[in-house]
Amino acid sequence: MVLSLVSLCAREVVSDHSSSPSWLRWVPRELYGALLQAAFTSCRPLAVGELVHRWPERTLRVGGPRKEGQTAPNRLCIQALLLAVVRGLSDQRCALQVLDLCGLQGDEGGLGDPMGGWSLTVALCTMVVQARAGAQRAQRREGERERKRFSALERERDVKRERGRWKNGNGDEARGAESNGLRMGLCVILGEEELVRGVRRRMEIERKREPGSGGVRQEAEDLTSDVLVHVRADIFVNARSWERVRAALTTLGPLKLQCRYLRVEEISVSSIRTLLDILPHQGLLGIDIRYSSLGVAGLAELLPQISTFPALNSLRLHYCNLDFRRDHHGQEEALRDLSLGLAKIQVLRRLSLTALRLPGQLRVLLSSLPQPLEILELPYLSLSPVDLAYLSCSHHASSLQQLDLSENCLDESTLPSIRRLLSQASSSLQHLSLSGCGLTDGLLERLLPSLGGLLSPQELGSGPESALHGRPHGPGEDGCENALSPSLTVPESPGGLSAGPSRPALQRSALRLAAG
């Protein structure tokens, strides 16, 4: 990766921690981004803190897809960033209003010690709670200063009043009585005015509570009026981080936590329901539930809540203890409830069902979806020939960009459905996984005409990056790739140009074929 002159200069500038306060005041706002990236790359947490503390833009985005050769920010740099955000709340030089950390987390304990999803979630929730506590302490100090100032004004007023009495003497009793009467009358008038004002205030409150009066919107605006910075992130919740996440999401303070993708592991259905209730409904794009014993009834109970998130386009369920192979009373009704719940998710584009064991039920689940899916992952689902036949003729087939059928048994009976499915998806499919499906060389050879429209012969060679690399060959079969070249051709566009840009080609690493 060739670095630009700005990047090289930025690395040199942030290399000295001690000089940060001296040069930072002279840096134009256009260079803050390059300096912050250099500080992350060089692991300079003090420079990160100084830059974020005085961040001149309204939005700061850290994370997302990284360039080639670019590593995830170090754990110390992320912690310095979060501390600087809290310190910047009381600094007028910091213009930050939106902190976007979506896609920031890496693997726990990976190279360079990146901050994993669980650690980042705990750190974010701690930051939100600490910011609230700091705001409360500042508010108490401000209240104490106001109280002292008011007491000083009262004492000064009392001293002036006493001095006026000594100057004027005792005065005339009639005049004193008259003034007392005037003061009593004024107190009565003020009391009546306060009473009227209190009645009017109560009437306004009651009117706001009436449905359709806009009171809910006004109340929401009042609650968010104290928010200084909105923090967007991907949240990872399990049994250890559940309490901190709940505290952060229910805390009203200068920082407001918003979730883009929610990942939940090993927590109960009731805890997931509570979490969905307190999550902000705007901006949530995906929900990933793993290793939670939902059961059929639990999932049917969660789907109505999940459907209330208007932007939700991804739902992933991994090892959630759903099994329709057993003959239990009420299974058909529960399956219909699941189908109706999925149908309410209006913009669903990605559905992943891992190890849920749903043989013969794919039509009931997918036929009710209002929009065709673009990503469908069905590993370990015990799919039957009936399921594959439905999928090949469904309204999802022609829109699929990623398809995962790993660990589902594919044999002679399913071969026509698979070929029809690949033919329907040939114009859009970019990723196909058939690993662990028991494909022999004979079945694969019969499948080649359908695969030929998806990738080129070079991508099916025997090299280390080919789709067939590592597949054992049967006796007497010296590699299927010898028979592939005549049957596979790269389509050409009019004018003799290769048809690369016309549609995304299936990537070399995107096709996974393995013998079962």
N, C-alpha and C positions, 0 to 999 in steps of 0.2 A: 504494500500500500504506500503510494507516494504522498507525502505530506505537503501541504501548501505552505507558503511562506508565512501566512498568518498563524497557522498551527505551530510551526517551528518557533516563531517569536513568542507565542503564548506560552509554550512549554518553558522557554527560558525565563519569562517574566514570573511565572508562578513557582519557579524552582526555589526561590528564597522566601521562606515563610515570614521571616522577621520584617521584610520590607513591604509587606502587603498594605498596612495602613498608610504608608507614605505615598505609594503610587496609585492606589485605588481611587483617590479623589479626582485624579486627572484623567481617568480612563473614560472615553466616550461610551455611551450606552450600546453602540453597535458592536463593541468588542467583548461585552460581558459573556456572550454565548461561547465564543472561542476560548476565552480564559477559563470558563467553567469546565468545558470539555477537556482542556489541557490539565486542569487540576484533577479531574477524575482519572484521566489516563495515567498521570504521574503519581497518583495517590498522594495528594496534598490536601488533607482534611482541613487544615487551618485556612488555606486559600479558599476552599469550597465554602467554609463558614463565612468568611469575609465577603465573598461575592454574593451569596444568597442573602446575607443580612442587609445588603444595600441594593438588592435586585431592582433594576429600574423599569422593568416591564410588568404588565399586568398578569402575564401568564408565564409559568416556568414548566417546561416538559422535560422530564428525565426518564429514560427508559425507552420502550418500544423496540422495533427491529434495529439491530446493530449492523454496522458496516463490516466488511471483511477485515479481519484482523483486530477488530475492536472488542475489548473485553467488557464485562459488566462492571459497574462501579464497585469499588471496594467497600466492605462493611463499615470501616471507619469513616469513609467519605459520606456514606448515606446517613450515618448517625450525626455527623457534623452538619449536614444539610438540614436534618429535622430540627436540631437544636437552634440553628440559625433562623429557621422559619418562626419558631416561638419567640426568639429575641427580637425579630423584625416586626412583631406585632405592635411594639411600643416605639418603633423608630419611624419618624416621618419620612426618612429617605427611602424606605422600602415601599415600593408600589405594588407588591405582589398581592394578587387577588385569587388566582387559580394555580394550584400546585398539582400537576398531572404526573403521577408515578405509575401509570398503567404499563404493564409489561416490564417492570423493572427487575423483579425478583429472578434470581438464578437458582441453581441447585445448591442445596445445603452442603457446605464443606467443599465446594468445587475449587478449581484452580483460581487463584487470586482471591480466595475467600469472599465470594459474593454473598449477598444477603438473600437467603431463601424466602419462599412465600410465607411460611409460618413466622419466621423472625421479623420480616418486614411488617406483617400484620400486627404483631405484638408491639413493635416499635411505634407504628402509626397510632395505635389506640392509646398507648402511653402518652404520646405527644399531645393528642387531643385532650385527654383528661388533665394533663399537667398545664396545658394552656388555659383550660377552664379554671383550675385552681389559682394560677397566676393572675388571671383577670379578676377573680374574687378578692384576692389579696390586695390588688391595686385598687379595686373598688372600695374596700374597707379603709385603706389608707386615705383615699380621696374623701370618703365620708367623714373620717376623723378630722382631716384638715378643714372641711367645711363646718363641722361642729365647733371646732376651736375658733374659727373665724367668726361664726355667728355668736359664740359666747363673748368674744372680744367686743363685737359691735353692741351687744346687749349691755355689757358692763360700761362701755363708753356712753351709751344713751342714758343709763341710770345715773352716771356721774353728772352729765349735763343737766338732767332733770333736777337733781339735788341742788346743784349750783343755782338754777333758776329759782327754786323755792327760797333759798336763803337771800337772794337779791330782792325778791318781791315781798318778803316778810310773810306774815300770816295771811294778809289779804282780808278782804271783806267776806263775812260768812255768807251773805246772800249771793255774792258772786260765786262763791265756792259751791253753794247748793245748786245754783243755776247750772254751773258747769258740770256738776255731778249728774243732774237731770239730763243734760244734753248727752253726756257720755252713756248713760243708761239707755236713752232712746236710740243712740247710734248703735249700741250693742244689740238691741232688739232688732233694728233694721238689718244689721249685718247677719244676725242669726237667721232671720227669715230668708235673706238672700242665699245663705249657705244651704238652707233647707231646700229651697227651690232648685239650686244648682245640683244638689245631691239627687233629687227626684229626677231631674233631666238626665243626669248621668246614668242612673239605673234604667231609665227608659231606653237610652241609646244602647246599653249593654243587652237588654232584652231584645231590641230590634235586630241587633247583630246576630243573636242566637237563632232567630227565626230562619227556617229553611228558605233558600232563594234570595236572601237579603245581602249576600256577599260577605257575611260575617266570617265564614270559614276562610275565605281568601284573605281578609284583613287580619285574621288571627295568624295565618301562616306568614304574612308579611311581618307582623310584629315579632314572631319567633325568629325570623331570619335577619331582622334588622341589625342585630349585634354581631353577625357573622362577618369577619374580616377576610378570611381566606377559605376557599372551598378546596378540599383535598380529594382528588380522584385517584383511586387505586384498585388493584385486584386483591380481594380479601380471601384469606385462607383460614377457615374456622374448623377447629376440632375440639375435643373435650378440654384440652388445656388452655386454649385461647378463647373459649366461648364467653366466659365472664367478662374478659377485657373488651371483647368486641361489643357485647351488649352495653357495657358502660359507655363506650365511646360513641355508639350510635344514638344513645338516649341522652347524651350530654349536650346541653345548650350553652355554647360559648363562642369564642372568637374563631375557632376552627370547626368546620363541618365536614365530616367524613362521608364521601360518596363512593359507591361501588360500581365498577364496570363489569367484572367477572367475579362470581362468587363460587368458591370451592369449599365443599363441606365434607368432612370425613368423620365417621364413627360417632355421630351424635344422634339423639333420639328424634322421633317424628315431632314431638311437642316442642323440642328446642328449635328444630328447623322452622316450625310454624311461627314461633316467637320471633326468630330472626327475620323471616319474610315480612312480618308485621312492622318491624321497626326500620327496615331498609328503606331508603328513599326510592320511590317508584320510578323516577326519571333517571335515565342513563344506564340502567342495568341491562347488559346485552346477553349475558350467559350465566347459566347455573350448572354446576358440576357436583353431583352427589355421589360419594364413593363409600363403600364398606359400611353402609348404614342399613340396618335390618328394617327396611320400610315395610316390606310385605305388600301384597296387592291392595289391601285396605288403606295402608299408610300412604301409598303413592296416589291412590284415588282421592285421598283427603288433601294432599298437597297441591294437586294440579289446579284446582280453582284459584288458589292463592297465587300460584306461579303465573297464571294467565292474566293477572291484574297488572303485570309489568308491561307497558305498551311497547317498549323497544326490544323486548327479549327475542332473540333469534337463534339461540343455541341452548339445547338441553341435553345433558350427558348424565347417564345413570350407569354406574359401574358397580357390579356385585352388590346389588341392593336386595337380594333374597326374594326374588320373584320367580315362582315356579308354577307354570300352568300344566305341567304334565300330571300332576296329582289330581285325583278326582275328589275335589272338595265341594261341598254344597255352597252355592252362590258364586262360583267361579265365573260363569257366563255373565252374570249381572255386574260383577266387579270389572270384567273385561270391557263391557259396554261403558261403564263409568270412566275407565281409563281413556277409551276412544273419545268420549265426549269432552273430557278434560284436555286432551291434546288438541282437539279441534278448536278450542277457545284461544289457543296461542296463535294469533293471527299472522305474525310475521316470522314464524319458525322456519329457519333455513338449515339448521344442523341438528341432527338427532343421533345420539349415540346410545346404544343399548348393549351393554357388555355382560355376558354370563347371566342373562335373565331367564333363559330356558323357556322360549315361547314357540314351540313347534306348532305349525298350522294356524297361528293367530296373527300373522303379519298383515293380512288384508284388513282385519278388524281394526288394527291400530293405525295403519297408515292411510286407509281410504278416506278417512274423515278430515284429513288435514286440508285446509283451504288453499295453501300454496305448495307448489312442488318443492321438494327438498333439494339442496345443492350438495350437502355432505351427509352421508348415511353410513354409520358404522354399526355393524351387527356381528361382532366376533363372539364366539362361544354361545351362540343363540340356539343351537340345535335346529337349524332351519330345515324344513321338509321340502320335497319337490313341489308341493302345493304353494309354499311361500315364495320360492324362486320363480315359479310360473306367474304368480301374481305380480311380483316385482318387475318382471320383464315386460309386462303389459300395462303397468301403472302409469299415472301421469308424472311420476317422479323420474322415470327412466331417462327421458330425453334431457333432463336438467342436471343430472348428477355430475359433479366435478370431482368428488372423492367418494370411493366406495370401498368398504372394508368387510370382507366376508371370511376373515381368518377363522380357522378352527371349526368350520362347518363342513360336514362331509359332502364332497362332490363326487358323483359317480355317473354311470351311463344314463340314469334316469333324469339327472339334472342338467346334462350337457346341452340339450336343445334350449332350455330356458336361459342358461348362461350365455350361449351364443346370441340369442335374441336380445338379451339385456345389453351385451357389449355393442351390438349393432345399433340399438336405440341410443346408447350413450356415447357413440363414437365422436360426435361433434363437440362434446363438452367435457368428457372424462379426462382428468389430469392425474389422478392417483387411483391405483387399483392394488389391493392386497388380497392375495389368495393363499397365504402361507398356512401350512398345517391343514390343508383341505384334502389331502390324500391324492393329489394329482399325479398320476403316473405319466411316463413319457408317451404312452399310447393315447391317453386322454388329452395330454397337452398338444400332441400333434394334430388331433382333430379340432382342437380349439384355436389353432394358429390362424386360420382364415379370418376369424373375428378379431384376433389380436393384431393382425396385420394392418388394420385401419387405425390402430392407436399409436404405434411406435415403429421406428425404422429398423432395418436388419442390423445396423451397427449397434443398436441398443440391446439386441438379443444375442450378441456374440458370446464368446467364452472368456472375455477379459474380466478383471477384478471388479469393474463397475457395471457389468452387464446384468440383465434381469435374471439370467439363468445361472449365474455364478454360484457354485456350491451345490448345485442339484446333482444327486447321484444318478448315474445312468444305469439302466437295466442291462442284463446280459444280451450281447449282440446288438446293443443300441449305442453306437459310438458317438453319442451326442446328438440331440435333436437339432442343434444349430446347423448341422450340415444339411438338414432337410428344410431349414427355414428360409434360406436365401431365395430360392425360386418362388416361394409362396408369398413373400413379403416385398412390397414395393413402396417407395416413398411417393405419395401423391404429389402431383405437380399442378401449379396454378397456371392459368392462361398466360401465354407469352414465354413459357419455358422456365419460369422462376420457381424455385422450390417453395412449397407451401408451408413455410415456417410461421410467418407473422399472421397468417389467416386465422389460425386458432392455436391455443396453447398446446404444445406437444406434450405427450406423456413423458415425464422426466425419467432418467435412467434409474434412479433410486426409488421411483414411485411405484414400480411394478414389482411385487414380491410373490414369487412362486416357489414353493418348496414341497417336497414329497412329504406325505403325512407320516 
